[in-house]
């Protein structure tokens, strides 16, 4: 178990020396992690790839591809998750500013995808390498069959030594257009069980406060993915709350579900990917607290939006979180939303706090009839028994 050094600013020289010693030991550890890594997901933000008024930056894309090919020569398998299609589309369609209308953003994405993928294809061709476009939505990753199809497609491309370039399918989505697709990078990391998620941004990483306004702000080099202290900093309105850093913290937490290390670095630095590969002290490194979750549970945990909940009592919550048991109808207090057998729902305390999610064995109308009752009564109430559990522990992810 890694213990990392994200804390309020130290006040003594001795504490700083101890922290430096700890970071040196940690440096050796994560160098060994990267030395064993085989699969990286590299997420590139739009700000790195585009000029404010001139569309794609071909020099940046060329340098990025050079770095990816250098990684491949060192035995790293790479999947790119690339933003930039809307920014390029705005330039191609001669739009002076980003529109608010969803259909216009979708149109820009459609036009921009042409230029984005063409630019990557040209640069990879310089290395006699092949890249392939993969467009996904959260709904694709929420549907079990499409999830497995996407997984197989990406794995097949990697086996054929191609570089998949994943982007949000912005021509058909709506909610995703309003947010950064760092989450997509994390979900792709879950999808292929990547060893590392490297987020290339236009900032150096995370700080304890906004260094532009707080002279005592310190850089956060090491941390745990999902650390509530980082979340507290992110909610303070400083650097962590701007420039998409909140979404990057959330992405790191999601990526950690598959045991993936997340590194947030400044993509403008020369040969930054090689620096990460060598374990140099660049950027912010966020470590998973636990090991890999089985692929089925990764899929369950990775669902971006769930509209239905089962509210459970304190006894059921304790059993789920501490004993690794299945969720039985007797521990459920109420049902919210509509769902069918086989759907994924959130399991929450009565306060609304999500503690788990899983695949239900009964539909919402059936669940409303049997909640609060022992499993032995299911047959008498419904006239049949499919399963004694509402959610079996094998289909349950507990937080």
Secondary structure as the mmCIF struct_conf table of DSSP 4:
data_model
#
loop_
_struct_conf.conf_type_id
_struct_conf.id
_struct_conf.beg_label_comp_id
_struct_conf.beg_label_asym_id
_struct_conf.beg_label_seq_id
_struct_conf.end_label_comp_id
_struct_conf.end_label_asym_id
_struct_conf.end_label_seq_id
BEND BEND1 UNK A 8 UNK A 8
HELX_LH_PP_P HELX_LH_PP_P1 UNK A 9 UNK A 10
BEND BEND2 UNK A 12 UNK A 12
HELX_RH_AL_P HELX_RH_AL_P1 UNK A 13 UNK A 36
STRN STRN1 UNK A 39 UNK A 44
HELX_RH_AL_P HELX_RH_AL_P2 UNK A 46 UNK A 49
STRN STRN2 UNK A 50 UNK A 51
TURN_TY1_P TURN_TY1_P1 UNK A 52 UNK A 54
STRN STRN3 UNK A 55 UNK A 56
HELX_RH_AL_P HELX_RH_AL_P3 UNK A 58 UNK A 73
TURN_TY1_P TURN_TY1_P2 UNK A 74 UNK A 75
STRN STRN4 UNK A 77 UNK A 82
HELX_RH_AL_P HELX_RH_AL_P4 UNK A 85 UNK A 92
TURN_TY1_P TURN_TY1_P3 UNK A 93 UNK A 94
BEND BEND3 UNK A 96 UNK A 97
BEND BEND4 UNK A 100 UNK A 100
HELX_RH_AL_P HELX_RH_AL_P5 UNK A 102 UNK A 126
TURN_TY1_P TURN_TY1_P4 UNK A 127 UNK A 128
STRN STRN5 UNK A 131 UNK A 136
HELX_RH_AL_P HELX_RH_AL_P6 UNK A 138 UNK A 142
BEND BEND5 UNK A 143 UNK A 143
HELX_RH_AL_P HELX_RH_AL_P7 UNK A 144 UNK A 159
TURN_TY1_P TURN_TY1_P5 UNK A 160 UNK A 161
STRN STRN6 UNK A 163 UNK A 168
TURN_TY1_P TURN_TY1_P6 UNK A 170 UNK A 172
BEND BEND6 UNK A 174 UNK A 174
HELX_RH_3T_P HELX_RH_3T_P1 UNK A 175 UNK A 178
BEND BEND7 UNK A 179 UNK A 179
TURN_TY1_P TURN_TY1_P7 UNK A 181 UNK A 181
HELX_RH_AL_P HELX_RH_AL_P8 UNK A 182 UNK A 192
TURN_TY1_P TURN_TY1_P8 UNK A 193 UNK A 193
BEND BEND8 UNK A 195 UNK A 195
STRN STRN7 UNK A 196 UNK A 201
BEND BEND9 UNK A 202 UNK A 203
STRN STRN8 UNK A 206 UNK A 207
BEND BEND10 UNK A 208 UNK A 209
TURN_TY1_P TURN_TY1_P9 UNK A 211 UNK A 213
TURN_TY1_P TURN_TY1_P10 UNK A 215 UNK A 216
STRN STRN9 UNK A 219 UNK A 220
STRN STRN10 UNK A 222 UNK A 224
TURN_TY1_P TURN_TY1_P11 UNK A 225 UNK A 226
HELX_RH_AL_P HELX_RH_AL_P9 UNK A 228 UNK A 234
TURN_TY1_P TURN_TY1_P12 UNK A 235 UNK A 237
BEND BEND11 UNK A 238 UNK A 238
HELX_RH_3T_P HELX_RH_3T_P2 UNK A 239 UNK A 241
BEND BEND12 UNK A 242 UNK A 242
TURN_TY1_P TURN_TY1_P13 UNK A 243 UNK A 244
HELX_RH_AL_P HELX_RH_AL_P10 UNK A 245 UNK A 255
HELX_RH_3T_P HELX_RH_3T_P3 UNK A 256 UNK A 258
TURN_TY1_P TURN_TY1_P14 UNK A 259 UNK A 259
STRN STRN11 UNK A 261 UNK A 266
TURN_TY1_P TURN_TY1_P15 UNK A 267 UNK A 268
BEND BEND13 UNK A 269 UNK A 269
TURN_TY1_P TURN_TY1_P16 UNK A 270 UNK A 271
HELX_RH_AL_P HELX_RH_AL_P11 UNK A 272 UNK A 277
TURN_TY1_P TURN_TY1_P17 UNK A 278 UNK A 279
BEND BEND14 UNK A 281 UNK A 281
BEND BEND15 UNK A 283 UNK A 283
STRN STRN12 UNK A 284 UNK A 287
BEND BEND16 UNK A 289 UNK A 290
HELX_LH_PP_P HELX_LH_PP_P2 UNK A 292 UNK A 294
HELX_RH_AL_P HELX_RH_AL_P12 UNK A 295 UNK A 301
TURN_TY1_P TURN_TY1_P18 UNK A 302 UNK A 302
BEND BEND17 UNK A 304 UNK A 304
STRN STRN13 UNK A 309 UNK A 312
HELX_RH_AL_P HELX_RH_AL_P13 UNK A 314 UNK A 323
HELX_LH_PP_P HELX_LH_PP_P3 UNK A 325 UNK A 326
STRN STRN14 UNK A 327 UNK A 328
HELX_RH_3T_P HELX_RH_3T_P4 UNK A 329 UNK A 331
STRN STRN15 UNK A 332 UNK A 336
BEND BEND18 UNK A 337 UNK A 337
TURN_TY1_P TURN_TY1_P19 UNK A 341 UNK A 342
STRN STRN16 UNK A 344 UNK A 349
TURN_TY1_P TURN_TY1_P20 UNK A 350 UNK A 351
BEND BEND19 UNK A 352 UNK A 352
STRN STRN17 UNK A 354 UNK A 359
BEND BEND20 UNK A 361 UNK A 362
HELX_RH_AL_P HELX_RH_AL_P14 UNK A 364 UNK A 370
TURN_TY1_P TURN_TY1_P21 UNK A 371 UNK A 372
BEND BEND21 UNK A 373 UNK A 373
HELX_RH_3T_P HELX_RH_3T_P5 UNK A 375 UNK A 377
HELX_RH_AL_P HELX_RH_AL_P15 UNK A 378 UNK A 382
BEND BEND22 UNK A 383 UNK A 384
BEND BEND23 UNK A 386 UNK A 386
BEND BEND24 UNK A 388 UNK A 388
STRN STRN18 UNK A 389 UNK A 391
HELX_RH_3T_P HELX_RH_3T_P6 UNK A 393 UNK A 395
STRN STRN19 UNK A 396 UNK A 398
#
